[in-house]
Amino acid sequence: MTKLCIFAGMTVGGIAGSMLGEVFGWGWLDLRSFFLSGGGSIVGVVVGWKIAQKLNE
């Protein structure tokens, strides 16, 4: 269950970070958008891990 929550969080976080770059007017090939996507993925991993920990209690 932990791996599934982390994978889902990483996917959603990466997409959200990429979409945030679009809001700022950066294209999907822009390096800043790429870094936002990576940051969103990292945040998604942490959130997914915390959700998995709550579900395992």
SEMARSE-475201 format. One record per residue: x, y, z of N, C-alpha, C, CB in turn; residue number from 1. Coordinates in steps of 0.02 Angstrom, whole numbers, plus 50000, padded with zeros to 5 digits. Glycine has a CB too. Example, Ala and Ser with C-alpha at 12.3 -4.5 7.8 and 13.67 -1.06 7.14 Angstrom:
<sites>
  n.c1  n.c2  n.c3 ca.c1 ca.c2 ca.c3  c.c1  c.c2  c.c3 cb.c1 cb.c2 cb.c3 resi
 50660 49716 50390 50615 49775 50390 50660 49835 50390 50565 49776 50452    1
 50642 49888 50354 50684 49947 50357 50645 50002 50394 50704 49970 50286    2
</sites>
This chain:
<sites>
  n.c1  n.c2  n.c3 ca.c1 ca.c2 ca.c3  c.c1  c.c2  c.c3 cb.c1 cb.c2 cb.c3 resi
 50041 49941 50000 50000 50000 50000 50043 50063 50000 49954 50000 50060    1
 50100 50060 50033 50144 50118 50037 50170 50137 49968 50203 50103 50084    2
 50191 50087 49929 50217 50102 49863 50164 50132 49817 50245 50039 49831    3
 50103 50109 49824 50048 50135 49783 50034 50208 49800 49985 50092 49792    4
 50032 50223 49865 50020 50292 49886 50076 50339 49864 50011 50296 49962    5
 50138 50315 49868 50195 50356 49847 50193 50367 49772 50261 50323 49868    6
 50178 50314 49734 50174 50320 49662 50119 50369 49641 50162 50252 49629    7
 50061 50363 49672 50005 50408 49656 50023 50480 49674 49941 50386 49692    8
 50052 50490 49732 50072 50557 49753 50124 50587 49707 50098 50557 49823    9
 50172 50546 49686 50224 50570 49640 50195 50590 49573 50278 50517 49631   10
 50149 50549 49548 50118 50563 49484 50076 50627 49486 50074 50505 49462   11
 50034 50632 49536 49991 50691 49543 50033 50753 49556 49939 50681 49599   12
 50083 50748 49599 50126 50805 49613 50166 50828 49553 50174 50788 49669   13
 50190 50781 49513 50227 50799 49453 50183 50835 49402 50257 50738 49422   14
 50122 50809 49394 50076 50841 49347 50057 50911 49372 50013 50798 49337   15
 50044 50916 49437 50026 50982 49465 50083 51032 49458 50007 50974 49540   16
 50144 51010 49469 50201 51055 49460 50209 51077 49388 50264 51021 49483   17
 50198 51032 49342 50202 51049 49271 50147 51098 49252 50198 50986 49228   18
 50087 51087 49278 50032 51133 49263 50043 51201 49295 49966 51103 49288   19
 50077 51203 49351 50093 51267 49382 50141 51307 49338 50124 51256 49452   20
 50186 51273 49304 50230 51306 49257 50191 51336 49199 50282 51258 49230   21
 50139 51302 49177 50096 51328 49124 50060 51391 49147 50045 51275 49102   22
 50041 51394 49210 50007 51453 49237 50053 51514 49233 49985 51442 49310   23
 50118 51503 49245 50167 51558 49241 50186 51575 49169 50228 51540 49280   24
 50160 51537 49121 50174 51551 49052 50235 51516 49024 50182 51624 49043   25
 50262 51468 49061 50319 51430 49037 50292 51370 49000 50365 51408 49096   26
 50323 51354 48945 50302 51295 48906 50322 51231 48940 50332 51298 48836   27
 50296 51175 48915 50311 51111 48947 50382 51089 48933 50262 51058 48923   28
 50416 51120 48886 50487 51104 48874 50535 51153 48909 50501 51105 48800   29
 50507 51201 48945 50548 51249 48981 50582 51216 49041 50506 51310 49003   30
 50643 51234 49054 50681 51203 49109 50650 51220 49177 50753 51226 49107   31
 50622 51280 49184 50590 51299 49247 50529 51256 49260 50570 51374 49247   32
 50491 51241 49209 50433 51198 49216 50455 51127 49234 50392 51197 49151   33
 50510 51105 49206 50538 51039 49222 50556 51035 49296 50599 51024 49179   34
 50588 51088 49322 50607 51088 49393 50546 51093 49439 50655 51146 49408   35
 50495 51130 49418 50433 51131 49457 50400 51063 49459 50384 51183 49428   36
 50402 51027 49403 50375 50960 49401 50413 50913 49448 50377 50933 49328   37
 50479 50919 49448 50520 50879 49494 50506 50895 49567 50593 50890 49480   38
 50498 50960 49582 50481 50980 49650 50413 50955 49670 50484 51056 49656   39
 50366 50958 49624 50299 50931 49638 50300 50856 49650 50252 50947 49581   40
 50343 50822 49614 50350 50750 49624 50378 50734 49694 50395 50719 49571   41
 50426 50774 49715 50456 50763 49782 50403 50776 49836 50517 50810 49792   42
 50366 50830 49828 50312 50844 49877 50260 50788 49875 50279 50912 49861   43
 50245 50763 49816 50197 50709 49810 50220 50645 49843 50183 50695 49738   44
 50284 50630 49840 50312 50572 49874 50303 50578 49949 50386 50562 49856   45
 50318 50637 49976 50312 50647 50048 50239 50642 50070 50341 50716 50068   46
 50194 50674 50032 50123 50671 50049 50096 50599 50043 50082 50719 50004   47
 50116 50564 49990 50094 50495 49982 50119 50450 50037 50117 50469 49915   48
 50181 50461 50059 50209 50421 50113 50172 50434 50178 50283 50436 50122   49
 50156 50498 50191 50119 50514 50253 50048 50485 50252 50116 50590 50262   50
 50017 50486 50194 49950 50456 50188 49954 50380 50200 49920 50470 50118   51
 50005 50348 50173 50014 50276 50183 50026 50260 50256 50072 50250 50140   52
 50064 50303 50290 50076 50291 50361 50011 50297 50401 50127 50341 50388   53
 49968 50345 50383 49903 50352 50418 49858 50292 50403 49868 50417 50396   54
 49860 50265 50343 49818 50208 50325 49842 50144 50360 49817 50198 50250   55
 49906 50139 50375 49934 50079 50406 49925 50078 50482 50007 50073 50389   56
 49901 50132 50510 49892 50135 50583 49835 50092 50606 49881 50205 50606   57
</sites>
